[in-house]
Amino acid sequence: MVVAKKEGSLNGKKLLLVQPLNEKKQPHGEPVVAMDAIGAGVGEHVFYVRGEEASLPFLPESVPVTAGIVGIIDYFHLGDDHQK
């Protein structure tokens, strides 16, 4: 992704492209651009929030963001299934 002009409050903050997954870890829906609050890396499964809550990890700074990564998923446990 190339950004021609960026809001000044976003300087130094990492934006990642997040692909939502279904319970079978298959792509579900459109990818989302999310601001990383925790240092997630490429290929990691993450937990993200949307809406006003996405900016809360950056307080007291006010950042114009609508999706934010707030956790890295260590493993999935879905019923009898346990996956890394």
C-alpha positions in Angstrom: 0.0 0.0 0.0 1.3 3.5 -0.8 -0.1 6.5 0.9 0.5 9.9 -0.8 -0.3 12.0 2.3 -0.7 10.8 5.9 -2.4 12.5 8.9 0.4 13.8 11.1 -0.8 11.9 14.2 -0.2 8.6 12.3 3.5 9.2 12.0 5.6 6.4 13.4 2.6 4.1 13.7 2.3 0.8 11.8 -0.7 0.0 9.6 -1.3 -3.7 8.7 -3.6 -5.3 6.3 -5.8 -7.8 8.2 -7.7 -10.6 6.6 -10.7 -11.7 8.7 -11.1 -15.5 9.0 -14.0 -17.8 9.7 -13.9 -20.6 12.3 -12.0 -22.9 9.8 -9.3 -20.2 9.4 -10.4 -19.5 5.9 -10.7 -15.9 4.5 -14.1 -14.3 5.3 -15.0 -10.9 4.0 -12.8 -8.1 2.8 -9.3 -7.2 4.2 -9.2 -4.4 6.7 -6.4 -1.8 7.3 -5.7 -1.7 11.0 -3.3 0.3 13.1 -1.0 -1.9 15.2 -1.0 -1.2 18.9 1.1 -4.2 20.1 3.9 -4.9 17.6 2.2 -7.7 15.6 4.1 -9.1 12.6 3.3 -10.5 9.2 1.7 -14.0 9.3 0.5 -13.7 12.9 -3.1 -14.2 13.8 -4.4 -11.1 15.6 -7.5 -9.8 17.4 -8.7 -6.4 16.2 -11.4 -4.1 17.1 -13.4 -1.6 15.0 -15.0 1.7 15.8 -14.1 4.2 18.4 -12.5 1.6 20.6 -9.7 1.2 18.0 -8.1 4.5 19.1 -8.1 3.7 22.9 -4.7 1.9 23.0 -3.1 5.1 21.8 -4.5 7.4 24.5 -3.7 10.1 25.5 -2.8 10.7 21.9 -5.8 11.2 19.6 -5.5 9.2 16.4 -8.0 9.0 13.5 -8.4 5.2 13.3 -11.4 2.9 12.8 -9.6 -0.5 13.1 -6.9 -1.4 15.6 -4.9 -4.5 16.4 -5.1 -5.1 20.2 -3.9 -8.7 20.6 -1.9 -11.6 19.1 -3.6 -15.0 19.2 -1.5 -17.8 20.6 -3.8 -20.6 19.7 -7.4 -21.4 18.6 -9.7 -23.7 20.6 -12.9 -24.4 18.8 -14.9 -27.2 20.5 -12.8 -30.4 20.2 -10.4 -28.6 17.8 -7.1 -27.2 19.2 -4.9 -25.5 16.7 -1.7 -23.4 16.8 
